[in-house]
């Protein structure tokens, strides 16, 4: 007996067999793993043995849970599992049907694991819990294996919940592109994409057999409002465990204005050849600039940093795809963007690693020859993040106003800062596997202008003569 989808969005996702790449994700308990199993089983039975599927989880341990459910679903349609290959069953850890269709159970922990599948052919690819991946690079490479020598329509299905380390790229690629259940065609690869929200309310089976599941989700997220929004509401605008929890668009993002000539200008740079680099420009407020913000007017505090320009990894379309820009091209680009300055940049700080000499000359030397001179940034991490947090918070001295601001034109900086999360081992540091390039430059510039809150003076004790 073949698996059937439940009414609601699970059914909508299942029936969208015309969609090349579909993401089914949102609330926990929406039946995402079952959807993946049904997607694979349907292909195995529909295409008369010409279907070749693969189901992927990040690790082998995580794959075990999916395999346990597959033992219930696939066997009902006469699927058999073979752990070891043989004459009639050529693949290990693979499900087979009497018509010759197959579904491999595999893992893809790192992008390099794609090498295990290079040159393979799969008509149907399932990537379960996609939000556990820092970037879509492994998934993107797996798209190259979507092909069929028998003319079977090829597709990929992803599932996941918000709040994971992959929240940023999933939100950017699926959630923000188009409204739910509304397909769109990518201009570059011409594939059709769509997001279908998963909803706990649609999972009538779970709600009937385990009516306390939602209550346990409430209990599991006690004290963590962001995680609760992610798990129970499928809210992709929250990031549970955000490192810069005190960063908000309302407080820290402002409309551009002409930076006064009297303000000290600073430039910062974080290097990256095969991943996005970041160059940011900032100025130090002298306490005279009034701006309109949050429905009123206020003066930017003296000493506050205002970030007013960014160059993030070159062409926007290339972000996250490997830039491979030569060092002199990066330097020329930074110099060209600085040429528009009416006033001289006081100093420039950069990632100390660019001063290292591996072969020939250092990156810093290459930049200097192209008109951009850097000095080594103070690269202390915990102290640097402390500086950023202090400026985000502001103080009584600044009348509660932040001591750091960003022009709303700095799209990549504003996009990435709130998505960064704490490191699993060192809670005082952020997870360096995430998109932290702009954040690093903010840290370098903050460390070049240390912000020290003035100590609040306690009133001196007054002696009272008890006999007076």
Secondary structure, DSSP 4 states (H G I P E B T S, - for coil): ----PPTTHHHHHHH-TT-SEEEEEESTTS-HHHHHHHHHHHHHHHTTT--EEEEEESSHHHHHHHHHHHHHHGGGGT-EEESS--SS--SSSEEE-TTS-EEEEEE--SGGGGGGTTT--BSEEEE-SGGGSSSSHHHHHHGGGB--TT-PPPEEEEEEETTSTTHHHHIIIIITTS-TT--EE-TTT--EEEEEEE-GGG-HHHHHH-TTHHHHHHHHTTT-HHHHHHHHH--TT--TTBTTTT--HHHHEE------TTSEEEEEEE--SSS--EEEEEEE--S--EEEETTEEEEPPTT-EEEEEEEESSSGGGTTS-----HHHHHHHHHHHHTT-SS---EEEE-GGGG--SSSS-HHHHHHHTT---EE----HHHHHHHHHHHHH--TTTTT--SEEEETT-HHHHHHHTT-BB-SS-TTSB-TTSS-HHHHHHHHHHHHT---PPPPPPPPP----TT-
